[in-house]
């Protein structure tokens, strides 16, 4: 069920999925008490990015390093 909503959990161990679900439930409760869904939504997205990058040390290093500047405009893709 969790994988249907968060497909990236397929990259995690069972223990990591359980940790994520615990964190998600805590965030949902906190957001509910504030009547604001933004905290759990932001936490979910951060978790997605962090969990995908941390297991790959080289990728984590590249993404956490300063960039060499602006790489210019991104072309509009053809659809």
Biopython code that builds the backbone (N, CA, C, O; Angstrom):
import numpy as np
from Bio.PDB.StructureBuilder import StructureBuilder

atoms = [
    (1, "UNK", "N", (0.818, -1.191, 0.000)),
    (1, "UNK", "CA", (0.000, 0.000, 0.000)),
    (1, "UNK", "C", (0.866, 1.261, 0.000)),
    (1, "UNK", "O", (0.576, 2.213, -0.725)),
    (2, "UNK", "N", (1.913, 1.269, 0.800)),
    (2, "UNK", "CA", (2.783, 2.441, 0.865)),
    (2, "UNK", "C", (3.450, 2.674, -0.488)),
    (2, "UNK", "O", (3.577, 3.814, -0.933)),
    (3, "UNK", "N", (3.876, 1.595, -1.139)),
    (3, "UNK", "CA", (4.560, 1.719, -2.434)),
    (3, "UNK", "C", (3.651, 2.300, -3.518)),
    (3, "UNK", "O", (4.142, 2.910, -4.468)),
    (4, "UNK", "N", (2.350, 2.122, -3.389)),
    (4, "UNK", "CA", (1.431, 2.700, -4.374)),
    (4, "UNK", "C", (1.444, 4.224, -4.304)),
    (4, "UNK", "O", (1.341, 4.895, -5.331)),
    (5, "UNK", "N", (1.570, 4.765, -3.106)),
    (5, "UNK", "CA", (1.589, 6.220, -2.927)),
    (5, "UNK", "C", (2.997, 6.798, -3.032)),
    (5, "UNK", "O", (3.173, 7.939, -3.458)),
    (6, "UNK", "N", (3.992, 6.013, -2.646)),
    (6, "UNK", "CA", (5.392, 6.457, -2.635)),
    (6, "UNK", "C", (6.244, 5.406, -3.333)),
    (6, "UNK", "O", (6.890, 4.602, -2.661)),
    (7, "UNK", "N", (6.263, 5.388, -4.668)),
    (7, "UNK", "CA", (6.945, 4.318, -5.407)),
    (7, "UNK", "C", (8.433, 4.185, -5.077)),
    (7, "UNK", "O", (9.002, 3.101, -5.213)),
    (8, "UNK", "N", (9.057, 5.260, -4.651)),
    (8, "UNK", "CA", (10.486, 5.215, -4.351)),
    (8, "UNK", "C", (10.820, 4.346, -3.146)),
    (8, "UNK", "O", (11.991, 4.030, -2.938)),
    (9, "UNK", "N", (9.823, 3.942, -2.334)),
    (9, "UNK", "CA", (10.130, 3.083, -1.186)),
    (9, "UNK", "C", (10.625, 1.709, -1.621)),
    (9, "UNK", "O", (11.171, 0.962, -0.809)),
    (10, "UNK", "N", (10.441, 1.374, -2.885)),
    (10, "UNK", "CA", (10.953, 0.084, -3.371)),
    (10, "UNK", "C", (12.476, 0.022, -3.286)),
    (10, "UNK", "O", (13.052, -1.065, -3.333)),
    (11, "UNK", "N", (13.133, 1.171, -3.161)),
    (11, "UNK", "CA", (14.595, 1.214, -3.025)),
    (11, "UNK", "C", (15.041, 1.034, -1.580)),
    (11, "UNK", "O", (16.239, 0.934, -1.316)),
    (12, "UNK", "N", (14.100, 0.992, -0.642)),
    (12, "UNK", "CA", (14.433, 0.949, 0.776)),
    (12, "UNK", "C", (14.328, -0.461, 1.334)),
    (12, "UNK", "O", (13.637, -1.318, 0.785)),
    (13, "UNK", "N", (15.026, -0.679, 2.432)),
    (13, "UNK", "CA", (14.885, -1.938, 3.160)),
    (13, "UNK", "C", (13.562, -1.898, 3.928)),
    (13, "UNK", "O", (12.936, -0.845, 4.050)),
    (14, "UNK", "N", (13.151, -3.043, 4.436)),
    (14, "UNK", "CA", (11.927, -3.112, 5.223)),
    (14, "UNK", "C", (11.978, -2.193, 6.436)),
    (14, "UNK", "O", (10.989, -1.547, 6.783)),
    (15, "UNK", "N", (13.141, -2.144, 7.076)),
    (15, "UNK", "CA", (13.310, -1.279, 8.257)),
    (15, "UNK", "C", (13.197, 0.195, 7.873)),
    (15, "UNK", "O", (12.596, 0.984, 8.602)),
    (16, "UNK", "N", (13.776, 0.569, 6.728)),
    (16, "UNK", "CA", (13.701, 1.961, 6.279)),
    (16, "UNK", "C", (12.267, 2.344, 5.912)),
    (16, "UNK", "O", (11.845, 3.473, 6.163)),
    (17, "UNK", "N", (11.519, 1.417, 5.321)),
    (17, "UNK", "CA", (10.112, 1.694, 4.998)),
    (17, "UNK", "C", (9.329, 1.910, 6.290)),
    (17, "UNK", "O", (8.519, 2.832, 6.384)),
    (18, "UNK", "N", (9.574, 1.063, 7.278)),
    (18, "UNK", "CA", (8.883, 1.216, 8.562)),
    (18, "UNK", "C", (9.220, 2.562, 9.201)),
    (18, "UNK", "O", (8.340, 3.230, 9.743)),
    (19, "UNK", "N", (10.493, 2.962, 9.139)),
    (19, "UNK", "CA", (10.900, 4.269, 9.677)),
    (19, "UNK", "C", (10.192, 5.396, 8.937)),
    (19, "UNK", "O", (9.710, 6.344, 9.555)),
    (20, "UNK", "N", (10.131, 5.290, 7.601)),
    (20, "UNK", "CA", (9.458, 6.310, 6.812)),
    (20, "UNK", "C", (7.988, 6.419, 7.200)),
    (20, "UNK", "O", (7.471, 7.522, 7.380)),
    (21, "UNK", "N", (7.315, 5.280, 7.328)),
    (21, "UNK", "CA", (5.896, 5.287, 7.683)),
    (21, "UNK", "C", (5.701, 5.926, 9.060)),
    (21, "UNK", "O", (4.773, 6.710, 9.256)),
    (22, "UNK", "N", (6.575, 5.591, 10.010)),
    (22, "UNK", "CA", (6.486, 6.213, 11.348)),
    (22, "UNK", "C", (6.640, 7.726, 11.256)),
    (22, "UNK", "O", (5.882, 8.468, 11.879)),
    (23, "UNK", "N", (7.630, 8.188, 10.474)),
    (23, "UNK", "CA", (7.854, 9.630, 10.299)),
    (23, "UNK", "C", (6.659, 10.279, 9.608)),
    (23, "UNK", "O", (6.239, 11.376, 9.976)),
    (24, "UNK", "N", (6.121, 9.601, 8.615)),
    (24, "UNK", "CA", (4.980, 10.143, 7.877)),
    (24, "UNK", "C", (3.765, 10.290, 8.793)),
    (24, "UNK", "O", (3.080, 11.312, 8.764)),
    (25, "UNK", "N", (3.507, 9.282, 9.591)),
    (25, "UNK", "CA", (2.365, 9.350, 10.512)),
    (25, "UNK", "C", (2.546, 10.495, 11.500)),
    (25, "UNK", "O", (1.598, 11.231, 11.775)),
    (26, "UNK", "N", (3.754, 10.651, 12.034)),
    (26, "UNK", "CA", (4.014, 11.754, 12.969)),
    (26, "UNK", "C", (3.790, 13.103, 12.283)),
    (26, "UNK", "O", (3.217, 14.016, 12.878)),
    (27, "UNK", "N", (4.239, 13.227, 11.042)),
    (27, "UNK", "CA", (4.058, 14.480, 10.298)),
    (27, "UNK", "C", (2.592, 14.738, 9.991)),
    (27, "UNK", "O", (2.124, 15.872, 10.079)),
    (28, "UNK", "N", (1.870, 13.685, 9.630)),
    (28, "UNK", "CA", (0.440, 13.846, 9.349)),
    (28, "UNK", "C", (-0.312, 14.293, 10.589)),
    (28, "UNK", "O", (-1.202, 15.140, 10.510)),
    (29, "UNK", "N", (0.042, 13.729, 11.726)),
    (29, "UNK", "CA", (-0.600, 14.149, 12.977)),
    (29, "UNK", "C", (-0.283, 15.603, 13.294)),
    (29, "UNK", "O", (-1.157, 16.367, 13.704)),
    (30, "UNK", "N", (0.984, 15.978, 13.097)),
    (30, "UNK", "CA", (1.374, 17.371, 13.362)),
    (30, "UNK", "C", (0.648, 18.311, 12.415)),
    (30, "UNK", "O", (0.132, 19.343, 12.843)),
    (31, "UNK", "N", (0.601, 17.968, 11.131)),
    (31, "UNK", "CA", (-0.108, 18.800, 10.159)),
    (31, "UNK", "C", (-1.583, 18.896, 10.462)),
    (31, "UNK", "O", (-2.186, 19.958, 10.311)),
    (32, "UNK", "N", (-2.171, 17.791, 10.891)),
    (32, "UNK", "CA", (-3.592, 17.781, 11.236)),
    (32, "UNK", "C", (-3.871, 18.694, 12.425)),
    (32, "UNK", "O", (-4.882, 19.395, 12.458)),
    (33, "UNK", "N", (-2.966, 18.678, 13.401)),
    (33, "UNK", "CA", (-3.184, 19.526, 14.574)),
    (33, "UNK", "C", (-3.092, 21.006, 14.217)),
    (33, "UNK", "O", (-3.646, 21.855, 14.915)),
    (34, "UNK", "N", (-2.390, 21.312, 13.129)),
    (34, "UNK", "CA", (-2.271, 22.700, 12.661)),
    (34, "UNK", "C", (-3.310, 23.022, 11.596)),
    (34, "UNK", "O", (-3.417, 24.165, 11.150)),
    (35, "UNK", "N", (-4.083, 22.005, 11.187)),
    (35, "UNK", "CA", (-5.032, 22.128, 10.083)),
    (35, "UNK", "C", (-4.313, 22.602, 8.821)),
    (35, "UNK", "O", (-4.797, 23.467, 8.091)),
    (36, "UNK", "N", (-3.133, 22.002, 8.590)),
    (36, "UNK", "CA", (-2.290, 22.410, 7.475)),
    (36, "UNK", "C", (-1.557, 21.185, 6.928)),
    (36, "UNK", "O", (-0.753, 20.588, 7.644)),
    (37, "UNK", "N", (-1.817, 20.793, 5.663)),
    (37, "UNK", "CA", (-1.149, 19.617, 5.111)),
    (37, "UNK", "C", (0.275, 19.876, 4.618)),
    (37, "UNK", "O", (0.952, 18.938, 4.198)),
    (38, "UNK", "N", (0.741, 21.107, 4.659)),
    (38, "UNK", "CA", (2.066, 21.428, 4.109)),
    (38, "UNK", "C", (3.218, 20.713, 4.815)),
    (38, "UNK", "O", (4.100, 20.200, 4.126)),
    (39, "UNK", "N", (3.262, 20.648, 6.154)),
    (39, "UNK", "CA", (4.411, 19.980, 6.789)),
    (39, "UNK", "C", (4.603, 18.529, 6.350)),
    (39, "UNK", "O", (5.725, 18.151, 6.014)),
    (40, "UNK", "N", (3.543, 17.690, 6.339)),
    (40, "UNK", "CA", (3.781, 16.318, 5.893)),
    (40, "UNK", "C", (4.116, 16.227, 4.410)),
    (40, "UNK", "O", (4.891, 15.359, 4.006)),
    (41, "UNK", "N", (3.553, 17.097, 3.604)),
    (41, "UNK", "CA", (3.861, 17.068, 2.177)),
    (41, "UNK", "C", (5.323, 17.418, 1.941)),
    (41, "UNK", "O", (5.999, 16.763, 1.146)),
    (42, "UNK", "N", (5.810, 18.434, 2.618)),
    (42, "UNK", "CA", (7.212, 18.827, 2.473)),
    (42, "UNK", "C", (8.132, 17.740, 3.005)),
    (42, "UNK", "O", (9.161, 17.447, 2.396)),
    (43, "UNK", "N", (7.777, 17.140, 4.131)),
    (43, "UNK", "CA", (8.596, 16.083, 4.724)),
    (43, "UNK", "C", (8.669, 14.885, 3.779)),
    (43, "UNK", "O", (9.730, 14.284, 3.613)),
    (44, "UNK", "N", (7.549, 14.543, 3.166)),
    (44, "UNK", "CA", (7.519, 13.422, 2.239)),
    (44, "UNK", "C", (8.456, 13.672, 1.066)),
    (44, "UNK", "O", (9.210, 12.780, 0.677)),
    (45, "UNK", "N", (8.418, 14.852, 0.509)),
    (45, "UNK", "CA", (9.263, 15.179, -0.644)),
    (45, "UNK", "C", (10.739, 15.184, -0.260)),
    (45, "UNK", "O", (11.580, 14.674, -1.001)),
    (46, "UNK", "N", (11.053, 15.766, 0.908)),
    (46, "UNK", "CA", (12.447, 15.767, 1.370)),
    (46, "UNK", "C", (12.932, 14.345, 1.592)),
    (46, "UNK", "O", (14.070, 14.010, 1.265)),
    (47, "UNK", "N", (12.066, 13.516, 2.147)),
    (47, "UNK", "CA", (12.441, 12.126, 2.388)),
    (47, "UNK", "C", (12.728, 11.398, 1.095)),
    (47, "UNK", "O", (13.669, 10.609, 1.012)),
    (48, "UNK", "N", (11.916, 11.663, 0.085)),
    (48, "UNK", "CA", (12.115, 11.058, -1.221)),
    (48, "UNK", "C", (13.490, 11.402, -1.758)),
    (48, "UNK", "O", (14.238, 10.514, -2.168)),
    (49, "UNK", "N", (13.827, 12.669, -1.759)),
    (49, "UNK", "CA", (15.119, 13.114, -2.297)),
    (49, "UNK", "C", (16.269, 12.561, -1.470)),
    (49, "UNK", "O", (17.239, 12.042, -2.022)),
    (50, "UNK", "N", (16.165, 12.669, -0.155)),
    (50, "UNK", "CA", (17.255, 12.217, 0.721)),
    (50, "UNK", "C", (17.488, 10.716, 0.572)),
    (50, "UNK", "O", (18.635, 10.281, 0.470)),
    (51, "UNK", "N", (16.446, 9.938, 0.557)),
    (51, "UNK", "CA", (16.602, 8.491, 0.499)),
    (51, "UNK", "C", (17.140, 8.027, -0.847)),
    (51, "UNK", "O", (17.806, 6.995, -0.920)),
    (52, "UNK", "N", (16.869, 8.754, -1.889)),
    (52, "UNK", "CA", (17.411, 8.372, -3.194)),
    (52, "UNK", "C", (18.890, 8.732, -3.323)),
    (52, "UNK", "O", (19.629, 8.043, -4.026)),
    (53, "UNK", "N", (19.329, 9.789, -2.663)),
    (53, "UNK", "CA", (20.695, 10.276, -2.834)),
    (53, "UNK", "C", (21.686, 9.693, -1.835)),
    (53, "UNK", "O", (22.821, 9.389, -2.201)),
    (54, "UNK", "N", (21.281, 9.535, -0.600)),
    (54, "UNK", "CA", (22.207, 9.111, 0.444)),
    (54, "UNK", "C", (22.841, 7.751, 0.164)),
    (54, "UNK", "O", (24.030, 7.589, 0.440)),
    (55, "UNK", "N", (22.114, 6.757, -0.369)),
    (55, "UNK", "CA", (22.762, 5.471, -0.622)),
    (55, "UNK", "C", (23.828, 5.518, -1.715)),
    (55, "UNK", "O", (24.597, 4.569, -1.870)),
    (56, "UNK", "N", (23.880, 6.602, -2.465)),
    (56, "UNK", "CA", (24.865, 6.743, -3.533)),
    (56, "UNK", "C", (25.797, 7.890, -3.132)),
    (56, "UNK", "O", (25.522, 9.045, -3.458)),
    (57, "UNK", "N", (26.887, 7.591, -2.434)),
    (57, "UNK", "CA", (27.747, 8.648, -1.883)),
    (57, "UNK", "C", (28.220, 9.672, -2.911)),
    (57, "UNK", "O", (28.243, 10.868, -2.623)),
    (58, "UNK", "N", (28.593, 9.223, -4.094)),
    (58, "UNK", "CA", (29.075, 10.154, -5.111)),
    (58, "UNK", "C", (27.964, 11.127, -5.535)),
    (58, "UNK", "O", (28.218, 12.319, -5.708)),
    (59, "UNK", "N", (26.748, 10.625, -5.701)),
    (59, "UNK", "CA", (25.628, 11.483, -6.070)),
    (59, "UNK", "C", (25.306, 12.456, -4.942)),
    (59, "UNK", "O", (25.052, 13.634, -5.190)),
    (60, "UNK", "N", (25.317, 11.968, -3.706)),
    (60, "UNK", "CA", (25.056, 12.843, -2.558)),
    (60, "UNK", "C", (26.097, 13.954, -2.490)),
    (60, "UNK", "O", (25.756, 15.102, -2.205)),
    (61, "UNK", "N", (27.356, 13.626, -2.746)),
    (61, "UNK", "CA", (28.426, 14.631, -2.714)),
    (61, "UNK", "C", (28.210, 15.684, -3.806)),
    (61, "UNK", "O", (28.328, 16.882, -3.548)),
    (62, "UNK", "N", (27.899, 15.242, -5.007)),
    (62, "UNK", "CA", (27.691, 16.166, -6.123)),
    (62, "UNK", "C", (26.514, 17.098, -5.849)),
    (62, "UNK", "O", (26.613, 18.306, -6.065)),
    (63, "UNK", "N", (25.408, 16.542, -5.377)),
    (63, "UNK", "CA", (24.212, 17.349, -5.161)),
    (63, "UNK", "C", (24.322, 18.287, -3.971)),
    (63, "UNK", "O", (23.604, 19.285, -3.902)),
    (64, "UNK", "N", (25.208, 17.983, -3.037)),
    (64, "UNK", "CA", (25.354, 18.858, -1.875)),
    (64, "UNK", "C", (26.497, 19.858, -2.043)),
    (64, "UNK", "O", (26.719, 20.696, -1.169)),
    (65, "UNK", "N", (27.218, 19.775, -3.152)),
    (65, "UNK", "CA", (28.312, 20.720, -3.428)),
    (65, "UNK", "C", (27.773, 21.937, -4.174)),
    (65, "UNK", "O", (26.759, 21.854, -4.868)),
    (66, "UNK", "N", (28.468, 23.078, -4.022)),
    (66, "UNK", "CA", (28.046, 24.253, -4.801)),
    (66, "UNK", "C", (28.210, 23.983, -6.298)),
    (66, "UNK", "O", (29.135, 23.285, -6.714)),
    (67, "UNK", "N", (27.326, 24.529, -7.081)),
    (67, "UNK", "CA", (27.437, 24.347, -8.530)),
    (67, "UNK", "C", (28.454, 25.329, -9.083)),
    (67, "UNK", "O", (28.865, 26.270, -8.404)),
    (68, "UNK", "N", (28.845, 25.101, -10.297)),
    (68, "UNK", "CA", (29.812, 25.961, -10.950)),
    (68, "UNK", "C", (29.188, 27.225, -11.514)),
    (68, "UNK", "O", (29.841, 27.950, -12.264)),
    (69, "UNK", "N", (27.960, 27.501, -11.175)),
    (69, "UNK", "CA", (27.291, 28.701, -11.678)),
    (69, "UNK", "C", (26.046, 28.352, -12.467)),
    (69, "UNK", "O", (25.531, 27.236, -12.401)),
    (70, "UNK", "N", (25.587, 29.323, -13.202)),
    (70, "UNK", "CA", (24.383, 29.155, -14.000)),
    (70, "UNK", "C", (24.746, 28.442, -15.300)),
    (70, "UNK", "O", (25.682, 28.835, -15.997)),
    (71, "UNK", "N", (24.010, 27.413, -15.608)),
    (71, "UNK", "CA", (24.299, 26.645, -16.825)),
    (71, "UNK", "C", (23.422, 27.080, -17.984)),
    (71, "UNK", "O", (23.345, 26.391, -19.002)),
    (72, "UNK", "N", (22.755, 28.231, -17.834)),
    (72, "UNK", "CA", (21.978, 28.776, -18.933)),
    (72, "UNK", "C", (20.534, 28.298, -18.944)),
    (72, "UNK", "O", (20.080, 27.567, -18.064)),
    (73, "UNK", "N", (19.843, 28.739, -19.966)),
    (73, "UNK", "CA", (18.417, 28.414, -20.101)),
    (73, "UNK", "C", (18.238, 26.938, -20.459)),
    (73, "UNK", "O", (19.061, 26.336, -21.149)),
    (74, "UNK", "N", (17.161, 26.393, -19.977)),
    (74, "UNK", "CA", (16.810, 25.018, -20.312)),
    (74, "UNK", "C", (15.836, 25.068, -21.476)),
    (74, "UNK", "O", (14.802, 25.732, -21.392)),
    (75, "UNK", "N", (16.152, 24.375, -22.559)),
    (75, "UNK", "CA", (15.254, 24.421, -23.705)),
    (75, "UNK", "C", (13.906, 23.786, -23.394)),
    (75, "UNK", "O", (13.821, 22.835, -22.616)),
    (76, "UNK", "N", (12.874, 24.309, -23.998)),
    (76, "UNK", "CA", (11.538, 23.754, -23.836)),
    (76, "UNK", "C", (11.486, 22.424, -24.594)),
    (76, "UNK", "O", (11.820, 22.373, -25.777)),
    (77, "UNK", "N", (11.070, 21.352, -23.919)),
    (77, "UNK", "CA", (11.026, 20.065, -24.616)),
    (77, "UNK", "C", (9.933, 20.034, -25.670)),
    (77, "UNK", "O", (8.894, 20.678, -25.533)),
    (78, "UNK", "N", (10.185, 19.285, -26.706)),
    (78, "UNK", "CA", (9.168, 19.108, -27.745)),
    (78, "UNK", "C", (8.239, 17.992, -27.317)),
    (78, "UNK", "O", (8.692, 16.914, -26.933)),
    (79, "UNK", "N", (6.954, 18.241, -27.380)),
    (79, "UNK", "CA", (5.972, 17.217, -26.980)),
    (79, "UNK", "C", (5.268, 16.652, -28.149)),
    (79, "UNK", "O", (4.412, 15.781, -27.993)),
]
sb = StructureBuilder()
sb.init_structure("model")
sb.init_model(0)
sb.init_chain("A")
sb.init_seg("    ")
for serial, (resi, resn, name, xyz) in enumerate(atoms, 1):
    if name == "N":
        sb.init_residue(resn, " ", resi, " ")
    sb.init_atom(name, np.array(xyz, "f"), 0.0, 1.0, " ", f" {name:<3s}", serial, name[0])
structure = sb.get_structure()
